[in-house]
């Protein structure tokens, strides 16, 4: 039902690469240096990242550190799809998320608006970051993926870059005040996979198959 690295029927127009948000430009390098020094942070597989085209980054998810390390691993700015409780975690969070271009999503029902905003971001040549498991995994292991990532991959026709994040669960497990303990953190990036947006894209079975393929790619990076 899917084809690896097959050319889609129509690629989104790359457009001009948007300017990175101020927070991304100012904080990215200092935060990365701090994590490299105190948490032995490193990235594998950066050579797999497409150079100048839109794509989706799909990763496993344990806590807020995942968004931090994934932002540091990807050189271009990511627009994350985030749940309401993350978007509104504190009174300042909505302002921050609007600044960095986060896309809020409602997981209690199909959120057509969030899908449209993500597709528009990709159409303009940007990147979208998604945690297919949805809510945080509280057991320290990869949970089943939700079909939204499969729908986004099929509707957009862009490449999906799988990412395996290690160490964030251990760094925050049982910690008070969300202050991480010193523990090695890493991101492993896999080979991009593109799914053909064929005539079956509207079928739930096809979305589920694409989602499972993406989750299998993430799982392979965690072994």
C-alpha positions in Angstrom: 0.0 0.0 0.0 3.0 2.2 0.3 6.1 2.7 -1.8 9.5 3.7 -0.3 11.0 6.8 -1.7 8.5 7.0 -4.5 8.0 10.4 -6.2 4.7 11.9 -5.1 2.1 13.0 -7.7 2.8 16.6 -6.8 5.4 18.1 -4.4 4.6 21.2 -2.4 6.2 24.3 -3.7 9.4 24.9 -1.7 9.0 28.7 -1.6 11.5 30.9 0.2 12.8 29.3 3.4 11.2 31.3 6.2 13.4 33.2 8.7 14.0 31.3 11.9 12.2 32.7 15.0 14.3 34.9 17.2 14.3 32.4 20.0 15.7 29.7 17.6 18.4 32.0 16.3 19.5 33.3 19.8 19.2 30.2 21.9 19.9 27.2 19.7 23.7 27.3 19.8 24.1 28.1 23.5 21.6 25.5 24.5 23.2 22.9 22.3 26.7 23.6 23.7 25.3 23.3 27.3 23.7 19.9 26.5 26.8 18.7 24.8 28.9 19.6 27.9 26.6 18.4 30.7 24.5 15.7 29.0 26.9 14.3 26.4 24.3 15.3 23.7 25.0 14.1 20.2 23.2 13.5 16.9 23.6 10.6 14.5 22.4 10.5 10.9 22.3 14.2 10.1 23.5 13.3 6.7 20.0 11.9 6.0 18.2 15.2 6.3 16.9 16.6 2.9 18.9 19.8 2.2 16.3 22.2 0.7 12.8 20.8 0.7 9.9 20.5 3.1 9.7 17.4 5.2 8.1 15.9 8.3 10.2 14.8 11.4 8.4 12.0 13.3 9.9 11.0 16.7 9.1 9.1 19.9 8.0 11.1 22.9 8.5 11.0 26.7 8.5 14.6 27.9 9.3 18.2 27.1 13.0 17.5 26.6 12.1 15.7 23.3 11.1 19.0 21.7 14.3 20.6 22.9 16.7 18.0 21.6 14.9 17.6 18.3 15.1 21.3 17.7 18.8 21.1 18.4 19.2 18.1 16.1 17.5 19.7 13.1 19.3 22.7 11.6 16.1 24.3 10.2 13.2 25.6 12.4 10.5 23.0 13.1 6.9 23.8 13.6 5.7 21.2 16.2 2.2 19.8 16.3 1.4 20.1 20.1 -1.5 19.2 22.3 -3.6 21.8 24.1 -2.1 21.0 27.6 1.4 21.6 26.1 0.4 24.7 24.3 -1.1 26.2 27.5 1.1 24.6 30.1 1.8 28.0 31.7 0.4 31.5 30.9 3.6 32.2 28.9 3.5 29.1 26.8 0.9 30.3 24.2 3.1 33.3 23.5 6.2 31.1 23.1 4.4 28.6 20.9 3.0 31.3 18.6 6.5 32.8 18.3 8.0 29.5 17.2 5.1 28.6 15.0 3.7 25.6 16.9 0.5 24.1 15.6 -2.0 23.2 18.4 -4.1 20.1 17.8 -7.2 18.6 19.5 -6.8 14.9 20.0 -10.4 14.4 21.2 -11.8 14.7 17.6 -10.5 15.0 14.0 -8.9 18.4 13.9 -9.1 19.6 10.3 -7.8 23.0 11.1 -4.5 21.6 12.5 -4.1 19.4 9.5 -4.6 22.4 7.2 -2.0 24.5 9.1 0.5 21.7 8.9 0.0 21.2 5.2 0.3 24.9 4.6 3.6 25.0 6.5 4.9 22.2 4.3 3.5 23.8 1.1 5.5 26.9 1.9 8.7 24.9 2.2 8.9 24.6 6.0 9.3 21.6 8.3 6.8 20.0 10.6 7.7 18.1 13.7 5.2 15.5 15.1 5.2 12.9 17.9 2.9 10.2 16.5 2.3 8.6 19.9 0.3 11.7 20.9 0.5 12.1 24.7 3.7 11.5 26.5 4.8 7.9 26.9 4.9 7.4 30.7 6.4 3.9 30.6 9.7 4.7 28.9 8.9 2.7 25.7 7.5 3.4 22.3 3.7 3.4 22.2 1.4 2.8 19.2 1.2 5.7 16.8 -2.0 7.7 16.0 -3.1 7.8 12.4 -2.7 11.5 12.0 0.9 11.2 11.0 -0.1 8.8 8.2 -2.8 11.2 7.0 -0.3 14.1 7.0 2.3 12.1 5.1 -0.2 11.0 2.4 -1.9 14.4 2.0 1.4 16.3 1.8 3.5 13.8 -0.3 6.7 15.1 1.4 9.4 12.9 3.0 9.1 11.7 6.5 12.3 11.6 8.5 12.1 9.2 11.5 13.9 10.2 14.7 14.8 8.1 17.7 15.3 10.1 20.9 17.2 8.5 23.8 17.8 9.6 27.3 15.0 12.1 27.9 12.9 9.6 29.9 15.7 8.7 32.2 16.8 12.3 32.6 13.4 13.3 34.0 12.0 10.1 35.5 11.0 10.9 39.1 12.5 14.4 39.0 10.9 17.2 40.9 10.3 20.6 39.2 11.1 19.2 35.7 14.8 19.7 36.3 16.7 16.9 34.4 19.4 14.8 36.0 22.6 14.5 34.1 22.1 11.6 31.7 23.3 11.2 28.1 20.9 12.5 25.5 20.9 11.7 21.8 18.9 11.9 18.6 19.3 9.3 15.9 17.9 10.3 12.5 16.9 7.8 9.9 16.6 7.6 6.1 13.6 9.6 4.8 10.7 7.7 3.5 8.1 9.1 1.1 4.6 7.7 0.7 2.7 8.1 -2.6 -0.5 10.1 -2.1 -2.4 7.6 -4.3 -6.1 7.0 -4.7 -6.2 5.1 -1.4 -5.1 8.0 0.7 -8.6 8.6 2.1 -9.0 5.1 3.5 -8.4 4.6 7.1 -6.6 1.3 6.5 -4.0 3.0 4.3 -3.5 5.7 6.9 -2.9 3.1 9.6 -0.5 1.2 7.4 1.6 4.3 6.7 1.5 5.2 10.4 2.7 1.7 11.3 5.5 1.9 8.8 6.7 5.2 10.3 6.5 3.8 13.9 8.5 0.8 12.7 11.2 3.2 11.4 11.3 5.0 14.7 11.5 1.7 16.6 14.4 0.6 14.5 16.3 3.7 15.5 15.8 2.9 19.2 17.3 -0.6 19.1 
